[in-house]
Amino acid sequence: MDGKKFSSPQEEVTYWRELAQQFKHELEETKEELEEFQISSRELEAELEAQLGQLEKKNTNLEQDNSRLQHEVDSLKEKLEVLQGTSHHQISDLEAELAQLRAFKDELQKYVRELEQTNDDLERAKRATVVSLEDFESRLNQAIERNAFLESELDEKETLAITVQRMKDEARDLRHELDAQSRTDSSRNYNTNSLNGAEGIGENDVGTQVVMHKDRLLSVDGDLTQADSSQTTPAKGTREQTSIVPKLCKRPAPR
């Protein structure tokens, strides 16, 4: 602008006047813009202040909420730590109890196997015992039958022994009676030596009768002795039952 040359002073005045008007117009526009900017700035500032107040209030609320939540978090952390410690102890106790239960289960399984083995042994022993018991019952029944038969034989032998003893007593009495009669007859024969032949014949008949009685008594005594010996010493390999009614006889061997 300083180097611009004018043809006349009037032209220079006009130029500078127009330039001043232009600057003035620009200044007014700038003022208007400044005023508008200031107005908008104040509105914006008020709005921002309102928003700031709201944000500060919200921030305060958030800080309070944060503090409350932090307190709750701390409380929950403490509870969590307590629960973790408690659960840890409970888990440890449960694991120990589980180990004990597993050991007890193993012992029970072992005991069950032992019981099953013992039961099998008892079943085998029971079967063997049943077989032995049946055999024992069979032998016992045979022994009972044999005992009953032997008791029957024993009763018969006792009856026979009583009969033999009675007959021995009778034979002894007869022997004593015959001895007394023989002594009486001998004394009578000694005192009557002077009798006749007929009386002698009578005496011979009496003596003959005495001798016959003695022979009969000896025969009976011999049978009794033989019966007694057969009762006390039976023959080997067989069972013999004897009785005198009136003579000795053999019984068949039992089945």
C-alpha positions in Angstrom: 0.0 0.0 0.0 2.8 2.4 0.8 4.3 1.9 -2.7 1.0 2.5 -4.4 0.9 5.7 -6.4 -2.0 7.9 -7.0 -2.6 10.1 -9.9 -4.3 12.8 -7.8 -4.8 13.5 -4.2 -8.5 13.2 -4.6 -8.0 9.6 -5.7 -5.8 8.9 -2.7 -8.4 10.4 -0.4 -11.1 8.3 -2.0 -8.9 5.2 -1.7 -8.2 5.8 1.9 -11.8 6.6 2.7 -13.0 3.4 1.1 -10.4 1.4 2.9 -11.4 3.0 6.2 -15.1 2.2 5.5 -14.1 -1.4 4.7 -12.1 -1.7 8.0 -15.0 -0.1 9.8 -17.4 -2.5 8.3 -15.2 -5.4 9.2 -14.8 -4.1 12.7 -18.5 -3.9 13.1 -18.9 -7.4 11.8 -16.2 -8.5 14.1 -17.9 -6.8 17.1 -21.1 -8.5 16.2 -19.4 -11.8 16.0 -17.7 -11.1 19.3 -21.0 -10.2 20.9 -22.6 -13.3 19.5 -19.6 -15.3 20.5 -19.7 -13.8 24.0 -23.5 -14.5 24.2 -23.0 -18.0 23.0 -20.0 -18.4 25.3 -22.0 -17.2 28.3 -24.8 -19.6 27.3 -22.3 -22.4 26.8 -20.6 -21.5 30.0 -23.9 -21.5 31.9 -24.8 -24.8 30.2 -21.4 -26.2 31.0 -21.7 -24.9 34.6 -25.0 -26.6 34.8 -23.6 -29.8 33.3 -20.6 -29.4 35.6 -22.9 -29.1 38.6 -24.8 -32.1 37.4 -21.6 -34.0 36.8 -20.2 -32.9 40.1 -23.4 -34.0 41.8 -23.4 -37.2 39.8 -19.7 -37.6 40.6 -20.5 -37.1 44.3 -23.2 -39.7 44.0 -20.9 -42.0 42.2 -18.2 -41.5 44.8 -20.7 -42.3 47.5 -21.8 -45.3 45.5 -18.2 -46.2 44.9 -17.5 -45.8 48.6 -20.5 -47.9 49.5 -19.7 -50.5 46.9 -16.0 -50.5 48.0 -17.2 -51.0 51.6 -19.5 -53.8 50.3 -16.6 -55.2 48.3 -14.3 -55.1 51.4 -17.1 -56.8 53.4 -17.6 -59.4 50.7 -13.9 -60.0 50.5 -13.8 -60.6 54.3 -16.8 -62.9 54.0 -15.2 -64.6 51.0 -11.9 -65.0 52.9 -13.9 -66.4 55.9 -15.9 -68.7 53.6 -12.8 -69.8 51.8 -11.1 -70.6 55.1 -14.2 -72.4 56.3 -14.7 -74.2 53.0 -11.0 -75.1 53.1 -11.3 -76.6 56.5 -14.6 -78.3 55.5 -12.9 -79.7 52.3 -10.0 -80.9 54.4 -12.4 -82.5 56.8 -14.4 -84.0 54.0 -11.3 -85.3 52.3 -10.1 -86.9 55.5 -13.6 -88.4 56.1 -13.7 -89.6 52.5 -10.3 -91.2 53.0 -11.6 -92.9 56.2 -14.7 -94.0 54.4 -12.7 -95.4 51.6 -10.5 -97.3 54.1 -13.6 -98.5 55.9 -15.1 -99.5 52.6 -11.9 -101.5 51.7 -12.0 -103.1 55.2 -15.7 -103.9 54.7 -15.0 -105.4 51.3 -12.2 -107.4 52.8 -14.4 -108.5 55.6 -17.2 -109.4 53.2 -14.7 -111.5 51.2 -13.5 -113.2 54.4 -17.2 -113.8 55.4 -17.9 -115.3 52.0 -14.8 -117.5 52.3 -15.9 -118.5 55.8 -19.4 -119.1 54.6 -18.1 -121.4 51.9 -16.0 -123.2 54.4 -19.0 -123.5 56.7 -21.1 -124.8 53.8 -18.5 -127.4 53.0 -18.2 -128.3 56.7 -22.0 -128.4 57.0 -22.2 -130.8 54.0 -19.5 -132.9 55.5 -21.1 -132.8 58.9 -24.5 -133.8 57.4 -22.9 -136.7 55.6 -21.0 -137.7 58.8 -24.3 -137.2 60.8 -26.2 -139.4 58.4 -23.5 -142.0 58.7 -23.4 -141.6 62.4 -27.2 -141.9 62.6 -27.1 -145.1 60.4 -24.4 -146.6 62.7 -26.3 -145.4 65.7 -29.5 -147.0 64.5 -27.6 -150.2 63.9 -26.0 -150.0 67.3 -29.5 -149.3 68.9 -30.9 -152.4 67.1 -27.8 -154.4 68.1 -28.1 -153.1 71.7 -31.8 -153.9 71.8 -31.0 -157.4 70.6 -28.2 -157.8 73.1 -30.5 -156.4 75.9 -33.1 -159.1 74.8 -30.4 -161.7 75.0 -29.2 -160.3 78.3 -32.7 -160.5 79.7 -32.9 -164.1 78.5 -29.5 -164.9 79.9 -30.5 -163.4 83.3 -33.7 -165.5 83.3 -31.6 -168.5 82.3 -29.1 -167.7 85.1 -32.0 -167.5 87.6 -33.4 -170.8 86.4 -29.9 -172.4 86.5 -29.3 -171.1 90.1 -32.8 -172.3 91.2 -32.1 -175.8 89.7 -28.7 -175.8 91.3 -30.3 -175.0 94.6 -32.9 -177.8 94.0 -30.1 -180.2 93.1 -28.1 -179.3 96.2 -31.2 -179.8 98.3 -31.9 -183.1 96.7 -28.2 -184.1 97.2 -28.4 -183.3 100.8 -31.7 -185.1 101.1 -30.3 -188.1 99.4 -27.1 -188.0 101.6 -29.3 -187.9 104.7 -31.4 -190.7 103.4 -28.3 -192.7 102.5 -26.9 -192.2 106.0 -30.2 -193.3 107.5 -30.4 -196.4 105.3 -26.8 -197.3 106.1 -27.5 -197.0 109.8 -30.6 -199.0 109.4 -28.8 -201.7 107.5 -26.1 -201.8 110.2 -28.6 -202.4 112.9 -30.6 -205.1 111.0 -27.9 -207.5 109.9 -29.8 -210.5 111.3 -32.8 -210.1 109.0 -33.7 -212.7 106.4 -33.0 -212.8 102.7 -36.3 -211.2 101.8 -35.4 -208.2 104.0 -32.0 -208.2 102.4 -33.6 -208.1 99.0 -35.7 -205.1 100.2 -32.6 -203.4 101.3 -31.0 -204.0 98.0 -34.0 -202.5 96.3 -33.7 -199.4 98.5 -30.0 -199.1 97.8 -30.7 -199.5 94.1 -33.3 -196.6 94.3 -30.8 -194.5 96.2 -28.2 -195.1 93.5 -30.7 -194.3 90.8 -31.6 -191.0 92.5 -27.9 -190.2 92.8 -27.3 -191.0 89.1 -30.2 -188.8 88.1 -29.0 -186.0 90.4 -25.5 -186.2 88.9 -27.0 -186.1 85.4 -29.0 -183.0 86.2 -26.0 -181.4 87.9 -23.9 -182.1 84.9 -26.5 -180.5 82.6 -26.6 -177.4 84.9 -22.8 -177.1 84.9 -22.7 -177.4 81.1 -25.4 -174.7 80.8 -23.6 -172.4 83.2 -20.3 -172.8 81.3 -22.1 -172.1 77.9 -23.6 -169.0 79.4 -20.3 -167.6 80.7 -18.1 -168.6 77.7 -20.0 -168.5 74.4 -18.5 -170.0 71.2 -16.4 -167.7 69.0 -17.9 -166.2 65.8 -21.6 -167.0 66.8 -24.1 -165.8 69.3 -25.8 -168.8 71.2 -28.8 -168.5 73.4 -29.5 -171.4 75.7 -32.4 -172.3 77.9 -33.4 -175.4 79.8 -37.0 -176.3 79.2 -36.3 -179.1 80.0 -33.0 -179.4 78.0 -30.4 -177.1 76.3 -31.0 -175.8 72.8 -29.4 -173.5 70.4 -30.9 -170.2 69.0 -30.2 -169.0 65.4 -27.7 -166.2 65.0 -29.3 -162.7 64.7 -29.4 -161.0 61.3 
